[in-house]
Amino acid sequence: MIEPVTALPPHTWVVGDVQGCFEALQRLMKVTQFEPGRDRVVLLGDIVNRGPASLEALRWCVETPGVEAILGNHDLHAIGRWLGVYAPRKRDTLDALLGAPDADRLFAWLRARPFVLELPHTQGGAPRGLCVHAGVPPGMGAAEALRLSARLSEILRSSDAPALMAAMRERPARAWPDVFEGPEDAALVAAAQAFVLMRTCDADGRPDLTFDGAPEDAPSALRPWWAFDSRGRADHVVYFGHWAAAGARAVAGGHGLDAGCVWGRALAALRVGDEHLVSVPALPLNG
C-alpha cells in the first residue's frame, strides 16, 4: 500500500541579509521547502547591494507570492541613489538594478516596504514577532516602533523622501528618550537610524552607529542594543539582521540572522514558532 503524502503546513521563515546573493537565496528556499502561496518568507532587510545579483534578488521578491521584506541600510542606499540623493560608493553593485527596464516597478515596491513588521502569534501561544533590520533602541516599545515605522514608510513613499534620507546621513547620536523633547522630525530620523544602522549603545542607551565588530569585541563603553531593558517589547520576539560579525545567534529577546553571506560565510533562515534554524554556505563571489 502506498502511503499518502502529507502536505506540509504553512510556515513563516525569516531570512538574514541577502545583499544580492541570489543564488544562495534560491538554495536556501529549497532547504526550507518554501512553497509560494502556502508559506511566508520575510527578508530582514538588505536585499540588495555588494553581492552579484541585486536585480535578480529584488525581482524575485516582487514577483513571488508569500515573500515580504523590511528595509535595511543597503536598500535605503539603493533608493537614495535612485532618487539622486546619495552618491555611489566604492563597493556598490547596483548598476544593473538602477538601469533595469522595470526599475520603476522594483523601486516602487522597495519604497513601500516597512522599517518594522509585526508577525502574529504562532500556534501554541508563542509571542508575536517583530522584524527589524538592525534593532529596536532602548526605551522604545513594540507599539511605538510600529507607529514610527508606519510614519516613516508614509514619508518614504512621498516627495519628502529625499529630505528624510539626507537627514539620516547626518547621523546624530541621541538616546531614544531624548528625542521626545524635540520635534517629530528628530524622533523619526533617530528611529530610522536605529532601525537600520544600530548595533551597540552607550550606557545611556544612545545608539552607536560606527562599531561593526563582534559583540564580544565591543569597547567597554558599548553594549549590544539587546542587552538593555526590553520591557516595552517583552511580549515580542525580535528578528533582525545587519550584524554580520555577530553571526546567526539567539540573543536576549530575539534572534540575529545575518550570517555574513556576502562575506563568504552563509545565508540563514529561522522558522517562526519552533525557531528551527537552517543555513546554506555562500559561494565565492568570484566563483
C-alpha positions in Angstrom: 0.0 0.0 0.0 1.4 3.5 -0.9 1.3 5.8 2.0 -0.4 9.2 1.2 1.8 12.2 1.0 1.2 14.5 3.9 1.2 18.2 2.8 3.5 20.4 4.8 1.7 23.0 7.0 2.3 26.7 6.1 5.3 28.1 7.7 6.8 31.6 8.2 10.5 31.9 7.7 12.7 35.0 8.5 15.8 35.3 6.4 19.0 37.2 7.1 20.8 39.7 4.9 20.8 38.6 1.2 22.7 41.5 -0.3 22.4 40.4 -3.8 23.4 36.8 -3.2 20.5 35.5 -5.2 22.0 32.0 -5.9 22.3 31.4 -2.2 18.8 32.6 -1.6 17.5 30.1 -4.1 19.4 27.3 -2.4 18.1 28.4 1.0 14.5 28.3 -0.3 14.9 24.7 -1.4 16.2 23.8 2.1 13.2 25.5 3.7 10.9 23.8 1.2 9.3 27.2 0.6 6.2 27.0 -1.5 4.9 30.3 -2.9 1.3 30.8 -1.9 1.5 28.5 1.0 4.4 29.8 3.1 5.5 33.2 4.1 9.1 34.5 3.9 10.2 37.7 5.4 13.6 39.1 4.4 15.1 41.1 7.2 16.5 43.9 5.1 19.5 44.4 2.8 18.0 42.5 -0.1 20.4 44.4 -2.4 24.0 45.6 -2.9 27.5 44.3 -2.6 26.6 40.9 -3.9 26.5 40.0 -7.6 22.7 39.8 -8.4 20.7 42.6 -6.7 18.4 42.9 -9.7 17.5 39.2 -9.7 17.0 39.1 -5.9 14.7 42.1 -5.9 12.7 40.9 -8.9 12.2 37.5 -7.2 10.9 39.3 -4.1 8.5 41.4 -6.1 7.2 38.6 -8.2 6.9 35.7 -5.7 3.7 35.2 -3.7 4.3 35.0 0.0 7.6 37.0 0.0 7.8 40.1 2.2 10.7 42.3 3.3 11.6 45.1 5.6 14.1 47.9 4.8 17.8 47.7 5.5 20.5 50.3 5.2 21.6 49.0 1.8 18.1 49.0 0.5 17.8 52.7 1.6 21.1 53.4 -0.1 19.8 51.9 -3.3 16.6 54.0 -3.0 18.7 57.1 -2.3 20.7 56.5 -5.5 17.5 56.0 -7.4 16.2 59.3 -6.1 19.5 61.1 -6.8 20.1 61.8 -3.1 23.1 59.5 -2.4 26.3 59.3 -4.4 27.7 55.9 -5.5 30.0 54.1 -3.0 33.1 52.1 -3.9 31.6 48.7 -3.2 28.2 49.3 -4.8 26.9 46.7 -7.2 23.7 48.5 -8.1 24.2 49.4 -11.8 22.1 46.6 -13.3 19.3 47.3 -10.9 19.4 51.1 -11.5 19.4 50.6 -15.2 16.8 47.8 -15.4 13.8 48.4 -17.7 11.5 47.6 -14.8 13.4 49.7 -12.3 10.4 52.0 -11.7 8.3 49.0 -10.6 11.0 47.5 -8.5 11.8 50.7 -6.6 8.1 51.4 -6.1 7.8 48.1 -4.3 11.0 48.7 -2.3 9.9 52.1 -1.2 6.7 50.6 0.1 8.4 48.2 2.5 8.2 48.9 6.2 11.0 49.6 8.6 9.4 47.3 11.2 7.0 44.4 10.6 4.9 42.6 13.3 4.3 38.9 13.0 1.2 37.4 14.7 1.1 34.8 17.5 2.0 31.3 16.3 0.4 28.1 17.3 0.9 27.2 20.9 0.7 30.8 22.1 4.3 31.8 21.2 5.0 35.5 21.4 4.4 37.8 18.4 7.4 38.6 16.2 8.9 41.9 15.5 11.1 42.1 12.3 13.6 44.9 12.0 16.9 45.2 10.2 19.2 46.4 12.9 17.3 46.6 16.2 14.9 48.4 18.4 16.6 51.2 20.5 16.5 51.0 24.3 13.4 52.7 25.7 11.2 52.1 22.6 8.4 49.6 22.9 6.9 47.5 20.1 3.8 49.7 19.7 5.9 52.8 19.3 8.3 51.1 16.9 5.4 50.1 14.7 3.8 53.6 14.8 7.1 55.2 13.8 7.6 52.6 11.1 4.2 53.5 9.6 5.0 57.2 9.6 8.5 56.6 8.1 7.0 54.4 5.3 4.5 57.1 4.5 7.3 59.7 4.1 9.5 57.3 2.1 6.7 56.9 -0.5 6.2 60.7 -0.7 8.0 63.6 -2.2 9.5 64.2 1.3 11.7 61.0 1.0 14.9 62.9 -0.2 14.8 65.1 2.9 14.4 62.2 5.2 17.2 60.3 3.6 19.6 63.3 3.6 18.9 63.8 7.4 19.7 60.1 8.1 23.2 60.6 6.7 23.9 63.3 9.3 24.0 60.5 11.9 23.3 62.4 15.2 23.9 60.1 18.2 20.9 60.5 20.5 19.4 58.4 23.3 15.9 57.5 22.3 14.1 59.1 25.3 15.8 62.4 24.5 14.0 62.8 21.2 10.6 63.1 22.8 11.7 66.6 23.9 12.2 67.7 20.3 10.3 67.9 17.1 8.7 64.9 15.4 11.3 65.1 12.6 14.1 64.4 15.1 12.3 61.4 16.5 11.7 60.0 13.0 15.3 60.4 11.9 16.6 58.9 15.2 14.2 55.9 14.8 15.1 55.3 11.2 18.8 55.3 12.0 18.3 52.9 14.9 16.1 50.6 12.8 18.6 50.2 10.0 22.1 51.0 11.5 22.3 50.4 15.2 24.4 47.6 16.7 25.5 48.9 20.1 24.6 51.6 22.5 26.4 53.5 25.2 25.5 53.4 28.9 22.7 56.0 28.4 21.1 54.0 25.6 22.5 56.3 22.9 23.0 54.2 19.7 26.5 54.0 18.3 26.4 53.9 14.5 30.0 53.1 13.9 31.1 49.9 15.6 30.7 46.8 13.4 33.0 44.2 15.1 31.8 41.1 17.0 29.7 41.9 20.1 32.4 40.3 22.3 35.0 42.8 20.9 32.9 46.0 21.5 34.6 48.7 23.5 33.8 48.6 27.2 31.7 51.7 26.9 29.3 50.0 24.5 26.9 47.1 24.8 24.7 45.3 22.2 21.3 47.0 21.9 19.5 43.8 23.0 21.4 43.9 26.4 19.3 46.8 27.5 15.9 46.7 29.3 13.3 45.4 26.9 10.1 45.6 29.0 8.4 47.7 26.2 8.7 44.8 23.8 8.7 41.9 26.3 5.7 40.3 24.5 7.6 40.1 21.2 10.5 38.1 19.8 12.7 40.4 17.7 14.1 39.0 14.5 17.0 41.1 13.0 20.0 41.1 10.7 22.6 43.8 9.9 25.4 42.5 12.2 27.4 40.1 10.2 30.2 39.9 12.8 27.7 38.7 15.3 26.5 35.8 13.0 23.3 33.9 13.4 22.6 33.7 17.1 19.9 33.7 19.8 20.1 36.8 21.9 18.1 38.2 24.8 14.5 38.6 23.5 15.3 37.7 19.9 17.4 36.2 17.1 20.1 37.7 14.9 20.1 36.2 11.4 22.9 37.9 9.5 25.2 35.0 8.8 27.6 37.0 6.5 26.6 35.6 3.2 28.1 38.5 1.2 31.3 38.0 3.1 31.6 34.4 2.0 30.1 32.7 5.1 26.4 31.6 5.0 22.8 32.7 4.4 20.4 31.8 7.3 16.7 31.4 7.9 14.7 30.8 11.0 11.3 29.1 11.1 9.0 31.2 13.3 7.2 29.2 16.0 9.7 26.5 16.7 12.8 28.6 16.0 14.3 26.0 13.7 17.5 27.4 12.1 18.8 26.4 8.7 21.5 27.8 6.5 23.4 27.3 3.3 27.1 28.2 2.6 27.8 31.1 0.4 29.6 30.7 -2.9 32.8 32.7 -3.6 31.7 35.9 -5.3 34.4 35.4 -7.9 33.5 31.8 -8.4 
